[in-house]
């Protein structure tokens, strides 16, 4: 990224999105950063796609935040920065919220591992207790971030997946798309009938009963 690049301009499409240079690396200088790519504009485009940045301003901001979070020994580290960018790319943020959350996630991960390293190197009991508490909080934060990303991608709903189904003698299973609301579960009766778990006649009666209840509500 060059300092002479104009902000708010549309990033041009990259000519080559495959190959070993698909994710350009960042070169750190005392007064700025530069993208290692034969075509600087194509490099910006590739990085913007990797980080989920909507425009050049967002790209600049996210990169600066990642540079600060990549600090090792009080100095930004290029290898650590490349690692963090790769992790954000693997999360594949689709919008600005996911981009910010992905950057936070990799930053929390980096802080967690730094704390784990410090814990492994200290024999001081108070420091061990302090670092253990920090590790616990960071791990919980990371788990919460994963859940937040999942909920955002599912439009705020928590996905529920049933992997094993066991039905006792005389019981009946619900088969089909199940939607959980505040205090009830609604299933598709025709799916159960197609599976042979509910007679077609009962499935039809169930739908008619549901229709009558809806009209009386």
C-alpha atoms as one frame of an Amber mdcrd trajectory, in Angstrom:
protein
   0.000   0.000   0.000   1.549   3.294  -1.026   1.049   6.575   0.767   0.219
   8.318  -2.508  -2.881   6.176  -3.122  -6.110   8.185  -3.104  -8.781   7.199
  -0.614 -12.441   6.521  -1.385 -11.547   5.378  -4.909 -12.779   2.125  -6.366
 -10.220  -0.645  -6.123  -9.501  -2.156  -9.561 -10.001  -5.888 -10.032  -6.936
  -8.060  -9.660  -5.682  -9.686 -12.838  -4.590 -12.873 -11.114  -6.396 -14.217
  -8.055  -4.633 -17.563  -7.952  -1.103 -18.804  -7.461   1.411 -18.377  -4.664
   1.054 -14.583  -4.614  -2.738 -14.623  -4.206  -2.329 -13.099  -0.731   0.312
 -10.354  -0.930   2.587  -9.930   2.055   3.140  -6.629   3.809   6.513  -4.903
   4.077   6.842  -2.814   7.240   8.744   0.477   7.303   9.263   3.005  10.062
   6.811   5.435   8.490   4.389   3.148   6.736   3.703  -0.131   5.025   3.872
  -1.415   1.460   2.217  -4.295  -0.368   4.574  -6.778  -1.985   2.941  -7.297
  -5.357   3.956  -6.674  -8.963   0.812  -4.587  -9.408   0.169  -2.424  -6.286
  -3.479  -1.824  -7.208  -4.092  -5.533  -7.785  -2.357  -6.227  -4.469  -4.706
  -3.813  -2.713  -7.659  -5.533  -4.296  -6.487  -8.960  -3.163  -5.911  -7.753
   0.390  -9.282  -5.988   0.451 -10.974  -9.238  -0.556  -8.986 -11.215   2.023
  -9.903  -8.843   4.860 -13.476  -8.167   3.756 -12.739  -4.440   3.357 -15.379
  -2.469   1.470 -13.025   0.272   0.280  -9.489   1.631   0.633 -10.261   3.446
   3.895 -11.447   0.209   5.467  -8.400  -1.619   4.117  -6.001   0.989   5.546
  -7.743   0.912   8.919  -7.842  -2.874   9.248  -4.210  -3.214   8.194  -3.063
  -0.616  10.720  -4.953  -2.404  13.480  -3.453  -5.750  12.510   0.042  -4.217
  12.416  -0.387  -3.004  15.998  -1.776  -6.366  17.106   1.157  -8.192  15.482
   3.683  -6.611  17.851   6.317  -9.021  19.152   8.981  -7.705  21.492   7.449
  -4.203  21.240   7.888  -4.128  17.449   5.468  -5.086  14.654   6.402  -8.434
  13.173   5.986  -9.103   9.439   5.721 -12.880   9.800   3.122 -12.550  12.560
   1.210 -10.003  10.479   1.180 -12.347   7.463  -0.085 -15.135   9.729  -2.904
 -12.960  11.076  -3.930 -11.812   7.591  -4.013 -15.456   6.493  -6.305 -16.309
   9.406  -8.674 -13.453   8.570  -8.755 -14.641   4.968  -9.610 -18.184   6.073
 -12.561 -16.824   8.081 -13.728 -15.203   4.813 -15.570 -12.128   6.145 -18.530
 -11.175   3.956 -19.269  -7.657   5.267 -17.862  -4.940   7.507 -19.192  -6.510
  10.711 -17.578  -9.833   9.889 -14.364  -8.048   8.887 -14.123  -6.264  12.243
 -15.023  -9.406  14.141 -12.485 -11.505  12.229  -9.720  -8.988  12.982 -10.711
  -9.031  16.651 -10.680 -12.834  16.667  -7.163 -13.176  15.301  -5.971 -10.392
  17.628  -7.454 -12.166  20.642  -5.839 -15.399  19.473  -2.454 -13.660  19.221
  -2.880 -12.191  22.709  -3.876 -15.604  24.040  -0.732 -17.242  22.700   1.466
 -14.426  24.011  -0.062 -14.926  27.458   0.434 -18.675  27.182   4.109 -18.130
  26.317   4.614 -15.809  29.261   2.895 -18.303  31.560   5.192 -21.077  30.402
   8.289 -18.945  31.076   7.492 -17.715  34.569   7.938 -19.448  37.910   6.483
 -16.592  39.917   3.234 -17.751  41.556   1.429 -14.367  41.481   2.343 -13.918
  37.820   1.141 -17.435  37.054  -2.203 -16.720  38.695  -2.554 -13.413  36.850
  -1.667 -14.943  33.493  -3.981 -17.873  34.103  -6.876 -15.474  34.675  -5.933
 -13.566  31.525  -5.809 -16.779  29.510  -9.210 -17.825  30.811 -10.776 -14.490
  29.882  -9.187 -14.476  26.439 -10.332 -18.038  25.753 -13.892 -17.162  26.794
 -13.800 -14.035  24.646 -12.657 -16.055  21.640 -15.451 -18.587  22.162 -17.968
 -15.728  22.388 -16.602 -14.240  19.177 -17.064 -17.549  17.361 -20.663 -17.702
  18.567 -21.256 -14.081  17.573 -19.935 -14.744  14.065 -22.117 -17.826  13.739
 -25.220 -15.948  14.877 -24.506 -13.053  12.515 -24.151 -15.439   9.584 -27.415
 -17.144  10.570 -29.303 -13.821  10.756 -29.253 -13.749  14.541 -30.622 -17.282
  14.982 -28.750 -20.069  16.697 -28.471 -23.102  14.432 -29.777 -26.361  15.944
 -28.683 -29.630  14.345 -30.001 -33.056  15.375 -27.408 -35.721  14.575 -28.837
 -38.789  16.337 -32.501 -39.776  16.504 -33.879 -42.508  18.731 -37.595 -43.382
  18.887 -38.965 -45.842  21.462 -41.731 -48.329  20.699 -45.039 -46.545  20.385
 -43.390 -43.160  19.901 -43.286 -40.934  16.860 -40.519 -38.794  15.466 -40.768
 -35.385  13.838 -39.106 -35.376  10.435 -38.605 -32.272   8.342 -37.583 -28.663
   8.791 -38.085 -27.761  12.443 -38.274 -24.137  13.520 -37.985 -23.270  17.192
 -39.904 -20.237  18.442 -40.304 -18.822  21.914 -42.269 -21.710  23.447 -43.211
 -24.078  20.629 -41.731 -26.197  17.886 -43.312 -26.264  14.424 -42.555 -29.096
  11.996 -43.600 -29.929   8.451 -46.201 -32.737   8.640 -45.780 -33.817   5.010
 -42.104 -34.579   5.597 -43.053 -36.950   8.409 -45.693 -38.592   6.241 -43.195
 -39.053   3.408 -40.829 -40.774   5.825 -43.553 -43.223   6.830 -43.596 -42.077
  10.461 -46.991 -40.407  10.283 -49.912 -41.690   8.154 -50.832 -39.296   5.338
 -54.353 -38.994   6.755 -53.018 -37.799  10.115 -50.676 -35.376   8.410 -53.635
 -33.850   6.560 -55.687 -33.649   9.752 -52.768 -31.977  11.507 -52.527 -29.315
   8.814 -56.294 -28.691   8.880 -56.221 -28.356  12.664 -53.334 -25.921  12.461
 -55.230 -23.922   9.838 -58.346 -23.728  12.050 -56.265 -22.612  15.036 -54.621
 -19.933  12.927 -57.978 -18.572  11.728 -59.380 -18.517  15.292 -56.325 -16.718
  16.685
